[in-house]
Amino acid sequence: MAENNQTLHLQDRQKLNATGIKAVDSFDNDNVVLSTLQGCLTVSGNDLKITNLNLEQQQIEISGIIEAMSYSQDKAEKTMRAKGKNFVGRLLK
């Protein structure tokens, strides 16, 4: 797999197959939060279950009623960017 390649395959809003998964940060029946090669991915829905997880191959399968998927930046990345902006701001004063 290339360094930052990731795929998401959603079938009938009931089954998600994803690659590029680094870790499962948290999960319950309503949300699955994943660290991926492309950032933090939150899968939201009802009756969500992790039916297959293989971190060596960076793959996951989630089943249930999938209502939304959204990416956000990792906390560490947000902190680094904020520090960088503050530094630049101080230089320009």
DOVO-524015 format. One record per residue (C-alpha): residue number from 1; chain; x, y, z. Coordinates in nm, 4 decimals, m for minus. Layout:
residues N
<milo i="NUM" ch="A" u="X" v="Y" w="Z"/>
...
This chain:
residues 93
<milo i="1" ch="A" u="0.0000" v="0.0000" w="0.0000"/>
<milo i="2" ch="A" u="0.1331" v="0.3449" w="m0.0880"/>
<milo i="3" ch="A" u="0.2196" v="0.5739" w="0.1996"/>
<milo i="4" ch="A" u="m0.1033" v="0.7779" w="0.2224"/>
<milo i="5" ch="A" u="m0.3508" v="0.5720" w="0.0200"/>
<milo i="6" ch="A" u="m0.6862" v="0.5116" w="0.1802"/>
<milo i="7" ch="A" u="m1.0095" v="0.3666" w="0.0486"/>
<milo i="8" ch="A" u="m1.3623" v="0.3794" w="0.1872"/>
<milo i="9" ch="A" u="m1.6227" v="0.1478" w="0.0376"/>
<milo i="10" ch="A" u="m1.9766" v="0.1937" w="0.1701"/>
<milo i="11" ch="A" u="m2.2353" v="m0.0628" w="0.0669"/>
<milo i="12" ch="A" u="m2.6041" v="0.0243" w="0.1101"/>
<milo i="13" ch="A" u="m2.5219" v="0.2402" w="0.4176"/>
<milo i="14" ch="A" u="m2.4902" v="m0.0872" w="0.6109"/>
<milo i="15" ch="A" u="m2.1328" v="m0.2044" w="0.5582"/>
<milo i="16" ch="A" u="m1.8128" v="m0.0010" w="0.5438"/>
<milo i="17" ch="A" u="m1.4811" v="m0.1483" w="0.4315"/>
<milo i="18" ch="A" u="m1.1872" v="0.0848" w="0.4830"/>
<milo i="19" ch="A" u="m0.8117" v="0.0665" w="0.4333"/>
<milo i="20" ch="A" u="m0.5387" v="0.2927" w="0.5650"/>
<milo i="21" ch="A" u="m0.6442" v="0.2372" w="0.9270"/>
<milo i="22" ch="A" u="m0.3733" v="0.2966" w="1.1897"/>
<milo i="23" ch="A" u="m0.5791" v="0.2473" w="1.5094"/>
<milo i="24" ch="A" u="m0.9267" v="0.2344" w="1.6593"/>
<milo i="25" ch="A" u="m0.9379" v="0.5242" w="1.9058"/>
<milo i="26" ch="A" u="m1.2856" v="0.4497" w="2.0446"/>
<milo i="27" ch="A" u="m1.6076" v="0.2768" w="1.9540"/>
<milo i="28" ch="A" u="m1.9590" v="0.2148" w="2.0779"/>
<milo i="29" ch="A" u="m2.2956" v="0.1400" w="1.9161"/>
<milo i="30" ch="A" u="m2.3241" v="0.4950" w="1.7788"/>
<milo i="31" ch="A" u="m1.9684" v="0.6040" w="1.6878"/>
<milo i="32" ch="A" u="m1.6410" v="0.4531" w="1.5729"/>
<milo i="33" ch="A" u="m1.3391" v="0.6862" w="1.5867"/>
<milo i="34" ch="A" u="m1.0403" v="0.5785" w="1.3777"/>
<milo i="35" ch="A" u="m0.6874" v="0.7082" w="1.3282"/>
<milo i="36" ch="A" u="m0.6169" v="0.6794" w="0.9584"/>
<milo i="37" ch="A" u="m0.3456" v="0.7729" w="0.7123"/>
<milo i="38" ch="A" u="m0.5611" v="1.0727" w="0.6146"/>
<milo i="39" ch="A" u="m0.6451" v="1.1940" w="0.9689"/>
<milo i="40" ch="A" u="m0.9100" v="1.1147" w="1.2269"/>
<milo i="41" ch="A" u="m1.2226" v="0.9505" w="1.0784"/>
<milo i="42" ch="A" u="m1.5480" v="0.9343" w="1.2759"/>
<milo i="43" ch="A" u="m1.8188" v="0.6946" w="1.1584"/>
<milo i="44" ch="A" u="m2.1599" v="0.7652" w="1.3120"/>
<milo i="45" ch="A" u="m2.4796" v="0.5630" w="1.3026"/>
<milo i="46" ch="A" u="m2.6824" v="0.3024" w="1.4894"/>
<milo i="47" ch="A" u="m2.6002" v="m0.0517" w="1.5996"/>
<milo i="48" ch="A" u="m2.2424" v="m0.0158" w="1.4727"/>
<milo i="49" ch="A" u="m2.0174" v="m0.3193" w="1.5081"/>
<milo i="50" ch="A" u="m1.6585" v="m0.3795" w="1.4087"/>
<milo i="51" ch="A" u="m1.6940" v="m0.7067" w="1.2206"/>
<milo i="52" ch="A" u="m1.3338" v="m0.7315" w="1.0995"/>
<milo i="53" ch="A" u="m1.0154" v="m0.5547" w="1.2079"/>
<milo i="54" ch="A" u="m0.6663" v="m0.6219" w="1.0747"/>
<milo i="55" ch="A" u="m0.4221" v="m0.3482" w="1.1753"/>
<milo i="56" ch="A" u="m0.1280" v="m0.5273" w="1.0134"/>
<milo i="57" ch="A" u="m0.3017" v="m0.4823" w="0.6772"/>
<milo i="58" ch="A" u="m0.4587" v="m0.1509" w="0.7901"/>
<milo i="59" ch="A" u="m0.8145" v="m0.2742" w="0.7216"/>
<milo i="60" ch="A" u="m1.1467" v="m0.2537" w="0.9036"/>
<milo i="61" ch="A" u="m1.5038" v="m0.3571" w="0.8344"/>
<milo i="62" ch="A" u="m1.7904" v="m0.1879" w="1.0179"/>
<milo i="63" ch="A" u="m2.1527" v="m0.2982" w="0.9939"/>
<milo i="64" ch="A" u="m2.4753" v="m0.1340" w="1.1138"/>
<milo i="65" ch="A" u="m2.6770" v="0.1659" w="0.9992"/>
<milo i="66" ch="A" u="m2.4154" v="0.4203" w="0.8867"/>
<milo i="67" ch="A" u="m2.5475" v="0.7766" w="0.8948"/>
<milo i="68" ch="A" u="m2.2304" v="0.9857" w="0.8566"/>
<milo i="69" ch="A" u="m1.8552" v="0.9760" w="0.8064"/>
<milo i="70" ch="A" u="m1.6363" v="1.2774" w="0.8750"/>
<milo i="71" ch="A" u="m1.2675" v="1.3577" w="0.8899"/>
<milo i="72" ch="A" u="m1.0996" v="1.5885" w="1.1379"/>
<milo i="73" ch="A" u="m0.7402" v="1.6723" w="1.2151"/>
<milo i="74" ch="A" u="m0.5550" v="1.4773" w="1.4809"/>
<milo i="75" ch="A" u="m0.5101" v="1.6643" w="1.8096"/>
<milo i="76" ch="A" u="m0.1318" v="1.6606" w="1.7745"/>
<milo i="77" ch="A" u="m0.1538" v="1.8045" w="1.4241"/>
<milo i="78" ch="A" u="m0.3942" v="2.0786" w="1.5409"/>
<milo i="79" ch="A" u="m0.1606" v="2.1689" w="1.8275"/>
<milo i="80" ch="A" u="0.1428" v="2.1883" w="1.5984"/>
<milo i="81" ch="A" u="m0.0417" v="2.4083" w="1.3483"/>
<milo i="82" ch="A" u="m0.1682" v="2.6377" w="1.6259"/>
<milo i="83" ch="A" u="0.1844" v="2.6722" w="1.7660"/>
<milo i="84" ch="A" u="0.3164" v="2.7476" w="1.4183"/>
<milo i="85" ch="A" u="0.0528" v="3.0202" w="1.3667"/>
<milo i="86" ch="A" u="0.1353" v="3.1735" w="1.7058"/>
<milo i="87" ch="A" u="0.5041" v="3.1731" w="1.6216"/>
<milo i="88" ch="A" u="0.4452" v="3.3422" w="1.2862"/>
<milo i="89" ch="A" u="0.2119" v="3.5917" w="1.4519"/>
<milo i="90" ch="A" u="0.4802" v="3.6865" w="1.7048"/>
<milo i="91" ch="A" u="0.7360" v="3.7316" w="1.4284"/>
<milo i="92" ch="A" u="0.5105" v="3.9691" w="1.2379"/>
<milo i="93" ch="A" u="0.4352" v="4.1938" w="1.5376"/>
